[in-house]
Amino acid sequence: MEKYRIKPGHKIDLSDYDPDDESQFSGGKKDAKPKMAELVQKLDELQELLYAEHKHKVLIVLQALDAGGKDGTIRAVFDGVNPQGVHVASFKVPTPEELDHDFLWRIHSKVPGVGEMVIFNRSHYEDVLIVRVHKLIPENVWRKRYAEINDFEQMLAAEGTTILKFYLNFSKNEQKERLQARLDDPKKHWKFNPADLTERALWDDYLEAYQDAMSATSTKWAPWYVIPANHNWYRDLTVASVIVKALEDLKMKYPEPAADLDKIIIP
C-alpha cells in the first residue's frame, strides 16, 4: 500500500492518481469478497487486542468530496468490530460555542483514549478545505493551520496515537453517477442535498485545496493515503489493508492474567 502513501514533503498532483486503479489486488472484484472477509476478521481480532492491551490509540481520518464513500467505507471496513472500543466522530458546521474557540478545540475532545479506535468522518481538515474554498477566513489564517495541524498530530502521536489519514479519490463523473443514483432512488432521497451541486461546481477548487493540504500535512507520524475510490470493493480492500498492517506493526500482546488461572476452580 506504499504506492498510495504520500511521502513527507512531497508536493502531490491528484491528476497523477488514477481513481480507477485496481493494481494492488489480483483477481479483481470476483475475488474481493473473500479477501475482504479475511481482512474484516483480522481487523476484529486486532481491535479486540488493542482494547485488551490498553496501551495504544488509533485515529483514522476519512476525507472525500460529497458522495466520495466515507460512510460506505466505515460500514464495510468496520463491519465486525466491537462497538465498545470503536467510535465514529462526525464534524459538521461548527456551533457558535465551537466558533468561540480555536479550530482544534472541538477536535481534541473526540480523539481516542487508550485502547480505543476512533474514525473521523470529516475532520479538522475541513478548516483548511471548505473555509479556503468558500473564502470564509483570510488565506494567512488558514495557511498557518497546516503547521498547527502538524503540531497537533505530532503531539497525539507522541502520546501513543497511531494516525492514518485517507483521502478517497474518485472522479467527477463518478460523483455525478452517485448523486444521480440518490435522485433516482426514493430510499436515497434523504441523502441528497441540493447544496451538493453548489459544492460540485467548486470541484477544481477543492482538488487544489486537498492537494495543498495533503502535501503540507503528510508526515511520518500522520501519513496521508490517496485511495482509488471509483470502485467500492477496491477502496474498501485498500483501506482495510492499510489499517490491518498498521495494527500488526504495533506488535500488541494480550495482558498477563492477574492470577494463576490454572489454580482457579469455578464452583
C-alpha positions as CSV (number, residue, x, y, z in Angstrom):
1,M,0.0,0.0,0.0
2,E,3.0,2.3,0.0
3,K,2.0,3.2,-3.6
4,Y,-0.8,5.3,-2.2
5,R,1.1,6.9,0.8
6,I,2.2,10.5,0.3
7,K,5.9,10.9,1.3
8,P,6.6,13.8,3.8
9,G,7.5,16.9,1.9
10,H,6.2,15.6,-1.4
11,K,4.1,18.1,-3.4
12,I,1.3,16.0,-5.0
13,D,-0.8,16.4,-8.0
14,L,-4.1,14.5,-7.8
15,S,-4.1,14.1,-11.6
16,D,-1.3,11.6,-11.1
17,Y,-3.5,9.3,-9.0
18,D,-5.9,7.1,-11.0
19,P,-9.3,6.8,-9.2
20,D,-9.9,3.6,-11.3
21,D,-6.7,1.9,-10.2
22,E,-7.1,-1.8,-9.2
23,S,-3.4,-2.8,-9.4
24,Q,-2.7,-3.9,-5.9
25,F,-5.2,-6.8,-5.7
26,S,-5.1,-9.6,-8.3
27,G,-8.4,-11.3,-9.1
28,G,-10.5,-8.2,-9.4
29,K,-13.9,-7.8,-7.9
30,K,-14.8,-11.5,-8.1
31,D,-12.1,-12.4,-5.6
32,A,-12.6,-9.3,-3.4
33,K,-15.4,-10.7,-1.2
34,P,-13.4,-13.5,0.5
35,K,-10.3,-11.3,0.8
36,M,-12.4,-8.5,2.4
37,A,-14.0,-11.0,4.8
38,E,-10.5,-12.1,5.8
39,L,-9.4,-8.6,6.4
40,V,-12.5,-7.7,8.4
41,Q,-12.0,-10.8,10.6
42,K,-8.3,-9.8,11.1
43,L,-9.3,-6.3,12.0
44,D,-11.9,-7.5,14.5
45,E,-9.1,-9.6,16.2
46,L,-6.6,-6.8,16.2
47,Q,-9.2,-4.3,17.6
48,E,-10.0,-6.6,20.4
49,L,-6.3,-6.9,21.1
50,L,-6.0,-3.1,21.0
51,Y,-8.8,-2.8,23.6
52,A,-7.4,-5.5,25.8
53,E,-3.8,-4.5,25.9
54,H,-4.8,-0.9,26.7
55,K,-1.5,0.7,25.6
56,H,-2.2,2.2,22.1
57,K,-4.6,4.6,20.5
58,V,-5.7,4.6,16.8
59,L,-7.1,7.6,14.9
60,I,-8.4,7.1,11.4
61,V,-9.3,10.2,9.3
62,L,-11.6,9.8,6.3
63,Q,-11.9,12.7,3.9
64,A,-13.6,13.0,0.5
65,L,-15.7,15.2,-1.7
66,D,-19.5,14.7,-1.5
67,A,-20.6,11.1,-2.3
68,G,-17.0,10.0,-2.0
69,G,-17.9,6.9,0.0
70,K,-16.9,7.8,3.6
71,D,-20.0,6.2,5.1
72,G,-19.7,3.1,2.9
73,T,-16.1,2.7,3.8
74,I,-16.9,2.8,7.5
75,R,-19.7,0.2,7.1
76,A,-17.6,-2.2,5.0
77,V,-14.3,-2.0,6.9
78,F,-15.5,-1.9,10.4
79,D,-18.4,-4.3,10.0
80,G,-17.3,-6.8,12.6
81,V,-15.5,-4.7,15.3
82,N,-16.7,-4.4,18.8
83,P,-18.5,-1.0,19.2
84,Q,-17.3,-0.8,22.8
85,G,-13.9,0.2,21.6
86,V,-14.6,1.9,18.3
87,H,-16.3,5.2,17.8
88,V,-17.2,7.4,14.8
89,A,-17.0,11.2,15.2
90,S,-18.5,13.4,12.5
91,F,-17.8,17.1,12.2
92,K,-20.4,19.3,10.6
93,V,-20.8,23.1,10.6
94,P,-19.2,24.5,13.8
95,T,-21.6,25.6,16.5
96,P,-21.4,29.1,18.0
97,E,-19.7,27.7,21.0
98,E,-17.1,25.9,18.9
99,L,-16.5,29.0,16.8
100,D,-15.7,30.9,20.1
101,H,-12.6,28.6,20.5
102,D,-9.6,27.7,18.4
103,F,-10.4,25.4,15.4
104,L,-8.9,22.3,17.1
105,W,-10.9,22.7,20.3
106,R,-13.8,20.6,19.2
107,I,-11.5,18.0,17.6
108,H,-9.4,17.3,20.7
109,S,-12.3,16.0,22.8
110,K,-13.0,13.3,20.1
111,V,-9.6,11.8,19.8
112,P,-9.1,8.2,21.0
113,G,-8.3,7.3,24.6
114,V,-6.0,4.4,25.4
115,G,-7.3,1.2,23.9
116,E,-9.7,3.0,21.6
117,M,-10.0,3.3,17.8
118,V,-11.8,6.5,16.6
119,I,-12.8,7.2,13.0
120,F,-13.2,10.8,11.9
121,N,-15.9,11.1,9.2
122,R,-14.6,14.5,8.0
123,S,-12.2,16.2,10.5
124,H,-10.1,19.1,11.4
125,Y,-9.1,19.3,7.8
126,E,-12.4,21.0,6.9
127,D,-10.7,24.1,8.4
128,V,-8.2,24.2,5.6
129,L,-10.6,23.0,2.9
130,I,-14.1,24.4,3.0
131,V,-13.0,27.6,4.7
132,R,-10.4,28.1,1.9
133,V,-12.7,27.3,-1.0
134,H,-15.6,29.4,0.3
135,K,-13.2,32.2,1.5
136,L,-14.6,32.1,5.0
137,I,-11.4,33.3,6.5
138,P,-8.3,35.0,5.1
139,E,-5.5,33.0,3.5
140,N,-3.0,34.0,6.1
141,V,-5.2,32.3,8.7
142,W,-6.0,29.0,7.0
143,R,-2.5,28.6,5.6
144,K,-0.8,28.7,9.1
145,R,-3.2,26.0,10.1
146,Y,-1.1,23.4,8.2
147,A,1.7,23.8,10.8
148,E,-0.8,23.9,13.7
149,I,-2.3,20.6,12.4
150,N,1.1,19.0,12.1
151,D,2.0,20.1,15.7
152,F,-1.4,18.8,17.0
153,E,-1.0,15.4,15.3
154,Q,2.7,15.1,16.4
155,M,1.6,15.7,20.0
156,L,-1.1,12.9,19.6
157,A,1.5,10.6,18.1
158,A,3.9,11.3,20.9
159,E,1.2,10.3,23.3
160,G,0.8,6.9,21.7
161,T,-1.7,7.5,18.9
162,T,-1.3,5.8,15.5
163,I,-2.7,8.2,12.9
164,L,-3.9,7.1,9.5
165,K,-5.4,9.6,7.1
166,F,-7.3,8.5,3.9
167,Y,-8.4,10.7,1.0
168,L,-11.0,8.8,-1.0
169,N,-10.1,9.8,-4.6
170,F,-13.0,9.4,-7.0
171,S,-13.7,11.1,-10.4
172,K,-16.1,13.9,-11.1
173,N,-18.0,11.6,-13.5
174,E,-18.3,9.0,-10.7
175,Q,-19.7,11.7,-8.4
176,K,-22.3,12.6,-11.0
177,E,-23.4,8.9,-11.2
178,R,-23.7,8.6,-7.4
179,L,-25.6,11.9,-7.0
180,Q,-27.9,10.8,-9.8
181,A,-28.5,7.5,-8.1
182,R,-29.7,9.3,-5.0
183,L,-32.2,11.2,-7.1
184,D,-33.4,8.1,-8.9
185,D,-34.0,6.0,-5.7
186,P,-36.7,7.3,-3.3
187,K,-35.0,5.5,-0.5
188,K,-31.9,7.6,-1.0
189,H,-33.6,11.0,-1.3
190,W,-32.7,11.7,2.3
191,K,-29.0,11.6,1.3
192,F,-29.4,14.2,-1.5
193,N,-28.8,17.8,-0.6
194,P,-29.2,20.4,-3.3
195,A,-26.2,22.2,-1.8
196,D,-24.1,19.3,-3.1
197,L,-24.5,20.8,-6.6
198,T,-23.1,24.1,-5.3
199,E,-20.1,22.2,-3.9
200,R,-19.8,20.2,-7.1
201,A,-19.3,23.4,-9.1
202,L,-16.3,24.1,-7.0
203,W,-14.7,20.7,-7.8
204,D,-11.4,22.1,-9.1
205,D,-11.0,24.5,-6.2
206,Y,-11.5,21.6,-3.7
207,L,-8.9,19.4,-5.5
208,E,-6.4,22.2,-5.3
209,A,-7.2,22.7,-1.6
210,Y,-6.8,18.9,-0.9
211,Q,-3.5,18.8,-2.9
212,D,-2.0,21.6,-0.8
213,A,-3.3,20.3,2.5
214,M,-2.1,16.7,2.0
215,S,1.3,17.9,0.6
216,A,1.8,20.0,3.7
217,T,0.5,17.6,6.3
218,S,1.5,14.1,5.3
219,T,4.1,13.3,7.9
220,K,6.0,10.3,9.2
221,W,3.7,10.3,12.3
222,A,0.5,11.0,10.4
223,P,0.6,9.9,6.8
224,W,-1.9,10.6,4.1
225,Y,-3.0,7.8,1.7
226,V,-4.7,8.7,-1.6
227,I,-7.1,5.8,-2.1
228,P,-8.6,4.9,-5.5
229,A,-12.3,5.1,-4.8
230,N,-14.2,4.8,-8.1
231,H,-14.7,1.1,-7.2
232,N,-16.1,0.5,-3.8
233,W,-14.7,-3.0,-3.4
234,Y,-11.1,-1.8,-4.2
235,R,-11.5,1.2,-1.9
236,D,-12.6,-1.0,1.0
237,L,-9.8,-3.6,0.5
238,T,-7.2,-0.9,0.3
239,V,-8.3,1.0,3.4
240,A,-8.7,-2.2,5.4
241,S,-5.2,-3.5,4.3
242,V,-3.5,-0.3,5.5
243,I,-5.3,-0.4,8.8
244,V,-4.6,-4.1,9.5
245,K,-0.9,-3.6,8.6
246,A,-0.6,-0.6,10.9
247,L,-2.2,-2.5,13.8
248,E,0.0,-5.6,13.2
249,D,3.1,-3.3,13.3
250,L,2.2,-2.3,16.9
251,K,3.2,-5.9,18.0
252,M,0.4,-5.9,20.6
253,K,0.0,-8.7,23.2
254,Y,-2.8,-9.7,25.5
255,P,-2.0,-8.7,29.1
256,E,-0.9,-11.3,31.5
257,P,-3.7,-12.6,33.8
258,A,-3.9,-11.1,37.3
259,A,-3.6,-14.6,38.9
260,D,-2.6,-18.1,38.1
261,L,-5.7,-19.2,36.2
262,D,-4.7,-22.9,36.3
263,K,-5.4,-23.0,40.0
264,I,-8.8,-21.4,39.8
265,I,-11.8,-23.7,40.2
266,I,-15.2,-22.4,39.4
267,P,-17.7,-23.8,41.9
